[in-house]
Amino acid sequence: MSLAQIYFMESLVLLGTIFLQVPTGALADLIGRKKTVIFGSIMYSISIIWFSFGNSPLDMWGANILCMFGISFCDGADSAFLYVH
């Protein structure tokens, strides 16, 4: 992948993370912050492993999308979890 393609992919992932903040926050309110932080951490960890062993652009897209969901599940819920407790 070229550097421009990597930057494009990362910018889409960051935009997706921003747009997923509200739905994942609502899900955290429904099922609990601790569960969403654990789920997001697992998704993020799997994406890091996928990044390590992936060697095609499709692998990078898949790992980035999984990373996007993992970050958005953890992002607001972890700080709210620390604030409440």
N, C-alpha and C positions, 0 to 999 in steps of 0.2 A: 504494500500500500504506500502511496505517496504521502508526503507530509500534509498536503492540502486535504486529502481524503480523511486522514486521521483527525485533523482539526474540524472538518465538517461533521464527522461522526461524533466527536466529543461535544460539539456545540448542540447537536440534536439531542444527545443524551442529557445534557444539562437543562435544556428547555423542557424535555420530558419530565425530568425530576421536579422542576418547578410546577408543572401542571398536575403532577400526581400528588402534590402536598396535601391538597384539600381532601381528595378521596381517601388517601391512606390515613389522614388524621381522623376522618369520620369513622373509618374502620377501627382505628385505635380506641375511639370512644365506645364503640360497640363491643369489641371482644377483649379489650384491655390493652393497656400500654405495654405491659411486660411481654405479652404474647407477640405483639407486633414487633417489638425490638428484637426478640429472639428470632422470629421469622425473618426479619430483614437482615439480621446478622448472618443467618444461615445462607440466605440468598447471596449476600455480598461475598461470603467466604467461597461459595461455589463458583461465583464469577471470577474470583482471583485465581482459583485453581484452573478454571477454563482458560483464562488469559495465559497462564503459564504453559499449558500444553497445546493451545490452539495455534495453528500455523496457516490459516487461510483468512481472507477478509470476512467470510461468513462466520467463522469462529469469533472474530473480533466483534462483529455486530451482535451476535448472540450473547457474548460475555458482557458487552456494554449494556445491552438491554436488561439483562439480569442484574447487573450492577446498579442500573438506574432504579429498578424496583427496590432493590435492597437498601439503597441510600434513602429513597423516599419513605420507606417503611420506618427506618430508624431515625430520620432527621428530626421531626418534631416530637415524636413520642419519647425519645430518650431525654431530651431537655425537660419535657413536661413531667416525665417520671421522676427526674431528679428534683424538680421544683416542688412536687407534691410531697415527696418523702424527704 
